[in-house]
Amino acid sequence: MHLICGAKTNIVTHVVITDSNKADSPQFPELVRETAKFFEVREVSADKAYSSRENLQTVWDLGGIPYIPFKSGATERSRGSQAWRKMFLWFQLHLERFMERYHQRSNAEATFSMLKRKFENNLMLRKEVGQINEALAKVLCYNICVLIQELHENGLKIEFPESAHKIFDLHIKSIKISEKI
């Protein structure tokens, strides 16, 4: 499971599920682009495994600042990536300030930890489709827990569009009908 989450609430904003042989870095652009469809991407922190010109440029193109440390041996040669050169120089000249922002990355580790603690680390189902659905259900339940926490701690107000109420009402009616049968 590859995911991206918010730095303040740790809500999971997008998930990509692959087989265990897929590397993390190629999943990064999709995670960031899909998150940007619903959230303003100001900063993205990720570890060195995600350090690539494409990944930095993806965040940059969406108006965000990529705080991804550079691997040893990396140079400022941009090879067409404006973000790579600018962030490389920022990393070299202002390492301490860079690292302060970068450490928001620990929120992703905290999110995985919470997911594992609340919903166990192992998947119970054996078939691939079942495992994918089980993993996605765990993330959905986790996000519901985050929303409930935010409702109580920060006064978050959730407003559903009128169409959502109609769908909910139809679902309740179908439950009542099936109970009578």
C-alpha positions in Angstrom: 0.0 0.0 0.0 1.3 3.4 -1.0 -0.4 6.4 0.5 -0.2 10.2 0.9 -1.7 11.9 3.9 -2.2 15.3 5.3 0.4 16.8 7.7 -2.1 18.2 10.3 -4.8 15.5 10.6 -3.0 12.6 9.0 -6.1 11.9 6.8 -5.2 9.7 3.9 -5.8 11.6 0.7 -5.0 8.9 -1.9 -3.9 5.3 -1.9 -2.3 3.1 -4.6 -2.2 -0.6 -4.0 0.4 -2.6 -5.9 2.0 -6.0 -5.6 4.9 -6.3 -3.2 7.5 -6.1 -6.0 6.6 -2.5 -7.1 8.9 0.3 -6.0 7.6 3.3 -4.0 9.0 6.1 -6.2 7.0 5.4 -9.4 3.7 5.6 -7.4 4.5 9.2 -6.2 3.2 11.3 -9.1 -0.2 9.6 -9.0 -0.5 10.0 -5.3 0.3 13.8 -5.5 -1.8 14.5 -8.6 -4.9 12.7 -7.2 -4.5 14.5 -3.9 -4.3 17.9 -5.7 -7.7 17.3 -7.2 -9.3 17.7 -3.8 -6.7 19.5 -1.6 -4.4 22.4 -2.0 -0.9 21.0 -2.2 1.5 23.5 -0.5 4.3 21.2 0.5 5.1 17.5 0.1 7.7 15.8 2.3 9.0 12.4 1.3 12.2 10.4 2.1 15.1 9.9 -0.2 13.5 6.9 -1.9 11.3 9.4 -3.7 14.1 11.7 -4.8 13.8 12.0 -8.6 13.4 14.9 -11.0 10.0 13.7 -12.1 8.7 13.5 -8.5 10.0 16.9 -7.5 8.7 18.5 -10.7 5.2 16.9 -10.1 4.9 18.7 -6.8 6.3 21.9 -8.3 3.9 21.9 -11.2 1.0 21.7 -8.8 2.2 24.8 -6.9 3.8 23.0 -4.0 7.3 22.8 -2.6 8.8 19.3 -2.6 10.9 18.6 0.6 12.6 15.5 -0.6 16.3 15.1 0.4 18.8 14.3 -2.3 20.7 11.1 -2.5 24.4 11.2 -2.1 26.1 11.9 -5.4 23.2 14.0 -6.7 24.1 17.1 -8.7 22.3 20.3 -9.5 22.0 19.4 -13.2 18.3 19.8 -13.8 17.9 17.8 -17.1 14.8 19.9 -17.7 13.5 19.9 -14.2 13.2 23.5 -12.8 12.2 22.1 -9.4 15.3 19.8 -9.2 17.8 22.7 -9.6 16.0 25.1 -7.3 15.4 22.6 -4.5 18.9 21.2 -4.8 20.4 24.7 -4.3 17.9 25.3 -1.4 19.0 21.9 0.1 22.7 22.8 -0.2 22.4 26.4 1.1 19.7 26.1 3.8 20.0 22.5 5.0 18.7 23.2 8.5 15.6 25.0 7.3 15.0 22.4 4.6 15.2 19.6 7.2 12.7 21.4 9.5 10.1 21.2 6.8 11.2 17.8 5.7 10.4 16.3 9.1 6.7 16.6 8.4 7.3 13.3 6.6 7.1 11.6 10.0 3.3 12.1 9.7 3.2 9.4 7.0 5.0 7.0 9.3 2.6 7.9 12.1 -0.3 7.2 9.7 0.9 3.8 8.9 1.5 3.1 12.5 -2.0 4.1 13.4 -3.5 2.0 10.6 -1.6 -1.0 11.8 -2.5 -0.5 15.5 -6.2 0.1 14.9 -6.8 -2.4 12.1 -3.9 -4.9 12.4 -0.9 -5.3 10.2 -2.0 -8.4 8.4 -4.7 -9.0 5.8 -7.0 -11.9 6.5 -8.2 -12.5 3.0 -6.2 -14.7 0.6 -7.2 -13.7 -2.9 -5.7 -10.6 -4.4 -9.0 -8.8 -5.0 -10.1 -9.5 -1.5 -6.8 -8.2 -0.1 -7.1 -5.0 -2.1 -10.7 -4.5 -0.9 -9.7 -5.3 2.7 -6.8 -2.8 2.6 -9.0 -0.1 1.1 -11.7 -0.7 3.7 -9.1 -0.3 6.4 -8.1 3.1 5.0 -11.7 4.1 4.7 -12.4 3.1 8.3 -9.2 4.9 9.4 -10.3 8.1 7.6 -13.7 7.9 9.3 -12.0 7.7 12.6 -9.9 10.8 11.7 -13.0 12.7 10.7 -14.7 11.8 14.0 -11.7 13.0 15.9 -11.5 16.2 14.0 -15.3 16.8 14.7 -14.7 16.6 18.4 -11.2 18.2 18.8 -11.3 20.9 16.2 -15.0 21.6 15.7 -14.9 20.4 12.1 -18.3 20.7 10.5 -19.2 18.2 7.8 -21.9 19.2 5.3 -23.2 16.7 2.9 -24.8 17.9 -0.4 -28.5 17.4 -0.8 -27.9 14.5 -3.2 -26.0 12.6 -0.4 -29.1 12.8 1.9 -31.3 11.3 -0.9 -28.9 8.4 -1.3 -28.8 7.9 2.4 -32.6 8.0 2.6 -32.9 5.4 -0.2 -30.4 3.2 1.6 -32.4 3.4 4.8 -35.6 2.6 3.0 -34.1 -0.5 1.3 -32.9 -1.7 4.7 -36.4 -1.4 6.1 -37.9 -3.2 3.1 -35.4 -6.1 3.3 -36.1 -6.4 7.1 -39.8 -6.9 6.4 -39.1 -9.7 3.9 
